[in-house]
């Protein structure tokens, strides 16, 4: 691919409709089962061929060597022996360390895009093997949509589109280091399940897309207020607007609730932002374009103006 060609990819956020922990593995990770859903909130990842691998971001504090986007690029180059580099530019819109998977989605976008501009022609299975070494959620983001995710994140089974549309996501700005490790530290054996609730919801989705909020579950929810200061107060503010079935996404602190309509969701968002000073987003379910299948996300190629 010519060096004057830039590749732009939308890296979408996700919410966890369910998140259950089955137990701890011998390698120190936990086996989980989860239903994930991408939403239309997204970062923009731009790639351009270069001699070196470099990363720039509109948030300079994220342009570090351990950014998952750069880690993904290095791992792909090491795994394939590619000799070309790339300039990676991240335009961040997804809140950082918020339980919405922004870093993992950026990494998946980089794997997808570099596979194209480096002309590697790796299939999805090959990309997934590289992705799981970058981060547990990265394999899921190679495809996105509605999916059943198992293991430590490496087993991704696509589901039909969930019958949900509008959601409001509230993302409190809590600065908590090692939040995921702390949450897992709170989980005890009594919290381990067999994944029954997740598989029941997956069955409903397969049977017609029905995804009622009463089936939503997050094993970390009971411990959120212990790890995140004022989490309970934010949740109560959200509930006070009429939101039902509020659930934390991933390892938080973001929480979300289904909105009965765009108008109601917009009202919630505006009140959360303007009256309560909270970071809130009105979002829609997002699914990859085209028929439901295991395929990597699409990229947009554009020639840069000189």
Secondary structure, DSSP 8 states (H G I E B T S, - for coil): --TTEEEEEEEEEEEEEEEEEEEE-TTS-EEEEEEEEEEEEEEEEEEEEESSEEEEESSGGG-STT-HHHHHHHHHHHHHT---EEEEEEE--S-TTSSS-HHHHHHHHHHHHHHHHTT----HHHHHHHHHHH-TTHHHHTT-SEEEEEETTTEEEE----S--EEEEE------TTHHHHHHHH--GGG---SHHHHHHHHHHHTT----GGG-EETTGGGHHHHSTTHHHHHHHHHHTT--S-EE-TTSS-EEEE-SSHHHHHHHHHHHHHTT---EEEEEB---SSSSSS-----EEEE---
